[in-house]
């Protein structure tokens, strides 16, 4: 998948996508509804990430919202009557669409960066939660006040949030329905860093540049390690440790060491 494109998913929303130089940029595009996600948009976002994840040339994914008012305000409430009226529909919506999308983003083998302006609520917050790096503009706001609509956050979605920010902050967001400003979100560990709104694009590009300075294999290995530790609190096994040392057999490792030694005047290094 190269170049730029978009897919109209019906109603008003769509997911814009652009792929260049190993970077996939995805934009949640539904500005009239604060970039709320329709069911079709959840599916499209999942499919775009899944398709790109199988490409070894992929180095980074960036997810953002169209315009400056919202990253995403969550699921499109106007669809609730047709997609979330019954138990069966709710199960289908959360398990086959929302959770499937979130799991695909989390499992993407390369870093996923969320660039956040404005409202980041409900499903938008959940998308940001499963990204690896969350860069927020100082006008961003975060929350999941779904209890005010009369329903709880889905259990798996609560689990992902609590893994990131712990019990106390999750309880604030869900039990009190608090809305965090960007500074509070940073203090709670919900975002990686906060920058002035006018500097958001520059900060995201700087993050991408830092990611690209690392070896592709090393970055993928780090992502896999982090996901293993997030999802499984059991001790790392000996087999896992031994498998992790396989980097020593790669040309990326040998080339990196040679380059380091050459820069520091220490000869050609291993592999020669």
VOVOGU-817809 format. One record per residue (C-alpha): x, y, z; chain. Coordinates in steps of 0.2 Angstrom, whole numbers. Example, Ala and Ser with C-alpha at 12.3 -4.5 7.8 and 13.67 -1.06 7.14 Angstrom:
[milum [62; -22; 39]; "A"]
[milum [68; -5; 36]; "A"]
//
This chain:
[milum [0; 0; 0]; "A"]
[milum [8; 16; -6]; "A"]
[milum [3; 34; -9]; "A"]
[milum [-12; 42; -2]; "A"]
[milum [-30; 37; -2]; "A"]
[milum [-47; 37; 7]; "A"]
[milum [-61; 26; 8]; "A"]
[milum [-79; 32; 10]; "A"]
[milum [-87; 20; 23]; "A"]
[milum [-105; 27; 22]; "A"]
[milum [-113; 40; 32]; "A"]
[milum [-101; 55; 35]; "A"]
[milum [-85; 46; 41]; "A"]
[milum [-70; 38; 33]; "A"]
[milum [-52; 34; 37]; "A"]
[milum [-39; 43; 27]; "A"]
[milum [-23; 34; 24]; "A"]
[milum [-6; 39; 17]; "A"]
[milum [9; 28; 15]; "A"]
[milum [26; 35; 11]; "A"]
[milum [44; 29; 16]; "A"]
[milum [39; 16; 28]; "A"]
[milum [27; 28; 37]; "A"]
[milum [8; 24; 37]; "A"]
[milum [-2; 39; 42]; "A"]
[milum [-21; 36; 47]; "A"]
[milum [-33; 50; 50]; "A"]
[milum [-50; 48; 58]; "A"]
[milum [-61; 59; 47]; "A"]
[milum [-78; 63; 53]; "A"]
[milum [-77; 82; 58]; "A"]
[milum [-96; 86; 60]; "A"]
[milum [-97; 73; 74]; "A"]
[milum [-80; 76; 82]; "A"]
[milum [-72; 62; 72]; "A"]
[milum [-84; 49; 80]; "A"]
[milum [-81; 32; 73]; "A"]
[milum [-95; 23; 64]; "A"]
[milum [-95; 4; 64]; "A"]
[milum [-88; 4; 46]; "A"]
[milum [-74; 16; 52]; "A"]
[milum [-69; 4; 66]; "A"]
[milum [-68; -10; 53]; "A"]
[milum [-58; 0; 40]; "A"]
[milum [-46; 6; 53]; "A"]
[milum [-42; -12; 59]; "A"]
[milum [-40; -18; 41]; "A"]
[milum [-28; -4; 36]; "A"]
[milum [-17; -7; 51]; "A"]
[milum [-18; -26; 48]; "A"]
[milum [-13; -25; 30]; "A"]
[milum [1; -14; 34]; "A"]
[milum [7; -25; 48]; "A"]
[milum [12; -39; 36]; "A"]
[milum [24; -27; 27]; "A"]
[milum [42; -29; 32]; "A"]
[milum [46; -11; 26]; "A"]
[milum [34; -3; 38]; "A"]
[milum [43; 7; 51]; "A"]
[milum [29; 17; 60]; "A"]
[milum [11; 21; 61]; "A"]
[milum [3; 38; 65]; "A"]
[milum [-15; 39; 70]; "A"]
[milum [-23; 56; 71]; "A"]
[milum [-40; 65; 69]; "A"]
[milum [-46; 77; 56]; "A"]
[milum [-46; 95; 60]; "A"]
[milum [-41; 103; 77]; "A"]
[milum [-57; 100; 87]; "A"]
[milum [-55; 81; 91]; "A"]
[milum [-44; 66; 89]; "A"]
[milum [-60; 56; 91]; "A"]
[milum [-76; 58; 102]; "A"]
[milum [-79; 39; 102]; "A"]
[milum [-92; 29; 94]; "A"]
[milum [-105; 37; 83]; "A"]
[milum [-120; 38; 95]; "A"]
[milum [-132; 40; 80]; "A"]
[milum [-129; 22; 75]; "A"]
[milum [-133; 15; 93]; "A"]
[milum [-152; 11; 88]; "A"]
[milum [-146; 1; 73]; "A"]
[milum [-130; -7; 80]; "A"]
[milum [-131; -8; 99]; "A"]
[milum [-150; -10; 103]; "A"]
[milum [-149; -29; 109]; "A"]
[milum [-137; -39; 119]; "A"]
[milum [-132; -48; 103]; "A"]
[milum [-128; -32; 94]; "A"]
[milum [-118; -25; 108]; "A"]
[milum [-107; -41; 109]; "A"]
[milum [-105; -40; 90]; "A"]
[milum [-100; -22; 91]; "A"]
[milum [-87; -23; 105]; "A"]
[milum [-80; -40; 101]; "A"]
[milum [-79; -40; 82]; "A"]
[milum [-77; -22; 79]; "A"]
[milum [-70; -12; 93]; "A"]
[milum [-59; -25; 102]; "A"]
[milum [-53; -32; 86]; "A"]
[milum [-48; -15; 80]; "A"]
[milum [-39; -11; 97]; "A"]
[milum [-30; -28; 97]; "A"]
[milum [-24; -25; 79]; "A"]
[milum [-17; -8; 84]; "A"]
[milum [-9; -15; 99]; "A"]
[milum [-1; -30; 90]; "A"]
[milum [6; -20; 76]; "A"]
[milum [24; -25; 75]; "A"]
[milum [30; -7; 74]; "A"]
[milum [28; 8; 85]; "A"]
[milum [11; 17; 84]; "A"]
[milum [10; 35; 88]; "A"]
[milum [-6; 45; 92]; "A"]
[milum [-6; 63; 88]; "A"]
[milum [-20; 71; 99]; "A"]
[milum [-29; 87; 98]; "A"]
[milum [-45; 92; 106]; "A"]
[milum [-58; 79; 112]; "A"]
[milum [-51; 61; 115]; "A"]
[milum [-66; 52; 123]; "A"]
[milum [-73; 35; 124]; "A"]
[milum [-67; 25; 109]; "A"]
[milum [-55; 38; 104]; "A"]
[milum [-47; 37; 121]; "A"]
[milum [-47; 18; 119]; "A"]
[milum [-37; 20; 102]; "A"]
[milum [-25; 31; 110]; "A"]
[milum [-23; 19; 125]; "A"]
[milum [-16; 5; 114]; "A"]
[milum [-4; 16; 105]; "A"]
[milum [14; 15; 110]; "A"]
[milum [17; 34; 110]; "A"]
[milum [4; 47; 114]; "A"]
[milum [9; 65; 109]; "A"]
[milum [-5; 78; 115]; "A"]
[milum [-7; 96; 110]; "A"]
[milum [-10; 107; 125]; "A"]
[milum [-29; 109; 120]; "A"]
[milum [-32; 90; 121]; "A"]
[milum [-45; 83; 133]; "A"]
[milum [-47; 65; 139]; "A"]
[milum [-61; 55; 146]; "A"]
[milum [-73; 41; 146]; "A"]
[milum [-90; 47; 153]; "A"]
[milum [-100; 33; 146]; "A"]
[milum [-108; 30; 163]; "A"]
[milum [-118; 46; 160]; "A"]
[milum [-126; 38; 145]; "A"]
[milum [-131; 23; 155]; "A"]
[milum [-118; 10; 151]; "A"]
[milum [-101; 4; 157]; "A"]
[milum [-85; 3; 147]; "A"]
[milum [-83; -14; 140]; "A"]
[milum [-72; -25; 151]; "A"]
[milum [-58; -28; 139]; "A"]
[milum [-57; -9; 136]; "A"]
[milum [-56; -5; 154]; "A"]
[milum [-42; -18; 156]; "A"]
[milum [-32; -9; 143]; "A"]
[milum [-34; 8; 151]; "A"]
[milum [-30; 1; 169]; "A"]
[milum [-14; -7; 162]; "A"]
[milum [-9; 10; 156]; "A"]
[milum [-13; 22; 170]; "A"]
[milum [-17; 11; 185]; "A"]
[milum [-32; 9; 197]; "A"]
[milum [-33; 26; 204]; "A"]
[milum [-34; 36; 188]; "A"]
[milum [-45; 23; 179]; "A"]
[milum [-57; 25; 194]; "A"]
[milum [-57; 44; 192]; "A"]
[milum [-61; 42; 174]; "A"]
[milum [-75; 29; 175]; "A"]
[milum [-83; 31; 192]; "A"]
[milum [-82; 50; 193]; "A"]
[milum [-83; 53; 174]; "A"]
[milum [-69; 65; 176]; "A"]
[milum [-62; 74; 160]; "A"]
[milum [-43; 77; 160]; "A"]
[milum [-34; 92; 152]; "A"]
[milum [-18; 88; 144]; "A"]
[milum [-7; 92; 159]; "A"]
[milum [-17; 81; 170]; "A"]
[milum [-17; 67; 157]; "A"]
[milum [2; 68; 157]; "A"]
[milum [3; 68; 176]; "A"]
[milum [-7; 52; 176]; "A"]
[milum [3; 44; 163]; "A"]
[milum [-11; 44; 150]; "A"]
[milum [0; 53; 137]; "A"]
[milum [19; 53; 133]; "A"]
[milum [21; 71; 132]; "A"]
[milum [12; 88; 129]; "A"]
[milum [17; 101; 117]; "A"]
[milum [9; 118; 111]; "A"]
[milum [-5; 114; 98]; "A"]
[milum [5; 124; 85]; "A"]
[milum [20; 112; 88]; "A"]
[milum [10; 96; 87]; "A"]
[milum [15; 91; 69]; "A"]
[milum [33; 95; 73]; "A"]
[milum [33; 85; 88]; "A"]
[milum [26; 70; 79]; "A"]
[milum [39; 71; 65]; "A"]
[milum [52; 72; 78]; "A"]
[milum [46; 56; 86]; "A"]
[milum [46; 47; 69]; "A"]
[milum [63; 53; 66]; "A"]
[milum [69; 46; 83]; "A"]
[milum [61; 29; 79]; "A"]
[milum [69; 29; 62]; "A"]
[milum [86; 31; 69]; "A"]
[milum [85; 14; 78]; "A"]
[milum [87; -2; 68]; "A"]
[milum [71; -9; 61]; "A"]
[milum [74; -26; 69]; "A"]
[milum [78; -19; 86]; "A"]
[milum [63; -8; 85]; "A"]
[milum [52; -23; 81]; "A"]
[milum [60; -33; 95]; "A"]
[milum [57; -19; 108]; "A"]
[milum [39; -18; 102]; "A"]
[milum [36; -37; 105]; "A"]
[milum [45; -36; 122]; "A"]
[milum [34; -22; 128]; "A"]
[milum [18; -30; 122]; "A"]
[milum [23; -47; 130]; "A"]
[milum [26; -38; 147]; "A"]
[milum [10; -28; 145]; "A"]
[milum [-1; -43; 142]; "A"]
[milum [7; -56; 153]; "A"]
[milum [14; -52; 170]; "A"]
[milum [22; -69; 172]; "A"]
[milum [41; -69; 173]; "A"]
[milum [50; -70; 156]; "A"]
[milum [55; -88; 153]; "A"]
[milum [72; -94; 149]; "A"]
[milum [66; -99; 131]; "A"]
[milum [60; -81; 129]; "A"]
[milum [77; -74; 135]; "A"]
[milum [87; -86; 123]; "A"]
[milum [76; -81; 108]; "A"]
[milum [79; -63; 112]; "A"]
[milum [97; -65; 109]; "A"]
[milum [95; -71; 91]; "A"]
[milum [99; -53; 86]; "A"]
[milum [117; -58; 87]; "A"]
[milum [115; -68; 71]; "A"]
[milum [108; -53; 61]; "A"]
[milum [117; -42; 49]; "A"]
[milum [108; -27; 56]; "A"]
[milum [117; -30; 73]; "A"]
[milum [134; -32; 64]; "A"]
[milum [132; -17; 54]; "A"]
[milum [127; -7; 68]; "A"]
[milum [142; -12; 78]; "A"]
[milum [154; -9; 64]; "A"]
[milum [147; 9; 61]; "A"]
[milum [148; 13; 80]; "A"]
[milum [166; 7; 81]; "A"]
[milum [171; 16; 64]; "A"]
[milum [163; 33; 71]; "A"]
[milum [173; 31; 87]; "A"]
[milum [190; 26; 78]; "A"]
[milum [190; 8; 85]; "A"]
[milum [192; -1; 68]; "A"]
[milum [180; -11; 58]; "A"]
[milum [172; -21; 72]; "A"]
[milum [165; -39; 71]; "A"]
[milum [159; -47; 56]; "A"]
[milum [174; -44; 45]; "A"]
//
